[in-house]
Amino acid sequence: MIQLIVEPRVVKTWEQFIKESPPYSIALDGYVSGAPKYQPEGPRLNLNHHEDVDRYSTLCTSMQAYLKLKLGLFEKFSVNGQPRANIYVNDPDQDSSLAAFILTKPEISLNIKNQKKLEELLHYEQIMDITGGMFPLDMKSKIMQQMAWIFEPYDSARISGKLYSMNGNEMKNLMQNIFSRIKAHLDGKSYEIALDNDYTILYGKPQDKFVLVKENSAYSRAKIIRDGIKSFASLVRENDGIYKYTLGKISDFIPLSLPKIYNYLNKFENIKPEDTDRWGGSQTIGGSPRKKQSKIAPEKLFKLITNYIKNSK
């Protein structure tokens, strides 16, 4: 039996996951913080590409799931010859949903007639995900507009702010909607949505080293990069003085240390080093804590980061 378990905004360490999850458990895309890991005894598996990795050199979670499935995952994760897995996710984003589809529906994912379309979808999802959307893809291409339709339930929930108050059942229903659209795509019945990738600069100027923006869609970052902006903070959500942010830069070639900025902001908000709910992420993209988020207002955040950049030369 393969079951999907959705626990919104939960983040565990590998040690916690081993202790608290039953055998045959698989954590996806940040449910367990840290690099991919495998424990044969159990067995247990963490598929992730956010923390403790070179993000641009690490496969996205859905591609990790696909390769491991194709290379015998359910030879180990099985009982009496039948697949068994508890699939844990904390967010129904594009990468998590595609990875969960692949693992919860192995008969579809392994069907040779679906291979070309599934691998094309994985290819473009991987480019978008490992770069945090910061890659200048052609947003008018057929595959990108099909992806916009496939993942529209998530994108709509994120932009509207509904995502951040969803419970586990609501997130699971959202993922089931995405699963249906992935299946329709594999069957050649995908729709297409014209993409709005506009954004607004709230603080700073395009020529500055760092700006704070508000994105209009999940695809705004491609335009941000096309416009020459190389590092930014994005205000994702604001609610009664609580803010959710994403921090990003286009590559390691940009001399701005996001891990140092995460640490700086954690100290500013008095978040302890042992707290897993903290500012963090990879060297190119990350953001505010998942649960408690941030109490730093946008103007203050912009000043904090620009002053840090200025004083760290």
N, C-alpha and C positions, 0 to 999 in steps of 0.2 A: 504494500500500500504506500502511495506517495501522497503526503498531505502538505498543504501550504499553510504556514502559520504567520500571520501578520501582526506585529507588535509595534505600533507607531512610535517612532522617535527613540526606541530603545537602542542603546549602544553598550556592548559588553566587551570585556577583554577576552582573549583566547582562554585564559585560565578559568574565568567565570563560565564561559560557554561549555568547556569540558565538564565542569562541575555541575552545571544546572540543566544541561540539555540531555535528553535520552540518547542511547546509541542510534546510529544511522541518521545523524543530524548534519545539515549543511546550512551554513550561514552565508548570506548573499550581500555584497555591495555595501559594506559599512555596518551591518548588524553587529559584526565583530570587528573592532578597530584593529588595524594592523595588516601586515602582508599576508598573502595566501599561505595557508598551513593545512597539513593533513596528518591526522592521527589514525594509523591503521587499526589500533585497538579501539574498539567502539563500533564502527569507525565514525570519525567526525572530520568535517572539512570546512575550511573558510575560503571563500572565493571573494576577493576584494582587490581594488587597485587604487585605493585612496591614501592610506597612511603607510609610512615606512617603505616606500617603493619609489623608483624613478617612474613617474606616471606615464611619460611618453614612451618608455621602453617596456611597459607592462600591459598585457592584454586586458581589455575591459572585462567586467564580470561575466557578461553574456557570452563573450568569445571563450573565456575560460570554461564556462559551463558546457558550451558546445563541443570543444575539443575533448574535454574529459568524458563527456557522454559518448562521443564517437570512439574513444580509445578505451572503453571498458568500465566506466564508472559503476554501472549496475551489475558488474561481476562481483564487486566487493560490497556495494550497498544493495544487498539482496538477502532474502530468507527463503529457503526451499526453492530457489530458482526464480523467485518473484521479486521485482524491484521493491525496495523499502527505503523511504527517506522522509525526514521531517525538514521541510524547506523553510528557513526563517528569513523574513525581510522586515525592514523597519520603514520603508518608503516605497511607493509604487512607481518610481520614476522609470524612464525609458529602459535603462540598463537593467534594473532590477526586474522589471516586468518581462523583458525579453528573456533574461536568464531563467526566471521562474517558469515561463512558458516552455522553454526547452527542457527543463528538468521534470516538470510535472506532466508533460505530454511527450515522452520519449518515442512513442510509436509514430508520432507525426514528425518529430525532429529527425528521426533516423530514416524516414521514408525517402528513398532515392529520388522520387519524383518531386520532392520539395527542396532538394539540396540547392539547386541554382538560386531560387528566390530567397531561401533562408540565408544562404551565405552572402548574397548581395545585401540583404537587410542588415546582417551582422557587420559587414564591411563598413557601411555608412554609419551605422550606430556606433561602431568602434571609433571612427574618426571624430564623430561629434563628441563622444563621451570622454575619451582620453584627453582631448583638448578642452574639455568643458564647454563645448560649443564654439571655441575660439579658433575656427578654421574657415577660411573664405570659400566655402562650397557654393556651387550655383544653386541658389534657393528656388530657381524657376525650373529646375530639372524635374523630370517625372518622378524619380525615386524619392527625392526630398519632399515633394508634395504628397506622395503616397505615405511617407513616414509621418508627415504632419497629420494625416487622417488617422493612421494607426494609433498614434499616441495622443490624439486630441483630448480624450478623457482626462489624462494626467495634466496636459498643458492648461486646459480650462480650469481645473481645480486649483492649480498652482497660481495662475494669474489672478483668479477671483479671490484667493486667500482661503477657500474652503478646505484646501488640503491640510492646513495646519491645525485644524480642529477635528479632523476625521478620526473616528475610532477604527479598531481593527477590522470589523465587519464591513464598514464603509470603504476602507482601502481595498479589502479583498474583493468587494463587488466591482470597484473601479478596475482592478487588475483583470477580473474575469471579462469585463467589457473589452479591455485591450487584447486579451487572449483571443476573443472572438474575431477581432479585427485582424490580428496576425494570421489566424487561420483563413480568413477571407482573402487576405493578400496572397497567401501561399496557393490558394485555389484560383488565383487570377481574377478575383472579384473586388479588388481594392478600389476605393475612391481616392480622389485627390483634393487637397485644400491649398489654395493660393496662400503663400506665407506673408505675414506681416512681421518684418524684422526691424521695425523702427525702435527708437529708444530716445530718452531725454537725458541730457547732462544736467544734473542738479547742482554740482559744485565742480569748479575747475573749467579748463578749456581744452579742446582737442589736442593742442600742441603741448600741453603740460605732461609731466612725467607720470601723473596720477590724477584720475578723475573719479567722481562718484556719480553713478547713473541710475536711472530707473528703466528697466527693460519692459517692452510692450508684449513680448512673447518669448517662448523658449528658444527662438532662433535669432534674437536680437544681437547676440555676441558676434555672429558672423559679420554683421554690418559694422559693429563697433570696431572690429579689427580692420575691416576694409577702409574705415575712415581714419586709420592711422593711430588709433589709441592702443597702447601696448600694455597698460596695467590700469586696473580699475577696482572700485568697490561697487557693488550693485545692491540697491535697496530692494529686497524681495517682498517685504511685508512690514506694515506698521500697524500696531494695535494697542491703544492705551499706553503709550510710552514704552512698549516692547517692540524691538526691531529684529528682523531677520536679514542677514547680509550674506552675499557671496563676495569673496575676494579673488581676483584672477590676474594673471599675466600671460602673455602669449607663449613664452618659452623660457628655458633656463638662460638664454642669451641676454635677457633683460636683467640688468644689475639691480634687482630688488628682491630681498629675501622674505618671502611670505612666511616661512616657519618662524623667523625672528619677529615678524609683525604679529603672528598669532600669539607668541609668548608675551610680547609687549602688551597686547590687548587683554590677555588672560590676567596679567599682573594688575592692569588698570581696573579690571572688574573683580579683582580679588578671587579669582578662580584658582583653586589649589591644583598643583601638578598631578595629584593622583585622581582627580575628577575626570571621568571619561567624557562628560558633557561639557565641552570646552571649545574655544576657538581652535580650529585646526584644519588639517587637510594635507594636500600634497605640496610640492614645491611650486606648482603652477596654478592650483585652484583649491579653494577651501572656503571657510566661512565661520559664522557665529555658531554658538552651541545649538544643538538640535532641539532640546527640550526647553531650557530656560531662555534661549536666544540672547538678546543683548538689551541693555538699558541705555546704550550710547546713542544719542540722537544723530541723525545724518550729518549735520553741520559740524558737530563735535568730532565725529568719527573722521571726517575729512581732514579737520585740523590736526587731530592726533597723528594720523598716518603721514600727512605731508610734512609735519614737523619732525616726525621720526626719520623720514627719508632725508630731510635736510640736515639733521644732526648726526646721521650715521655715515656721512661721507668720510 
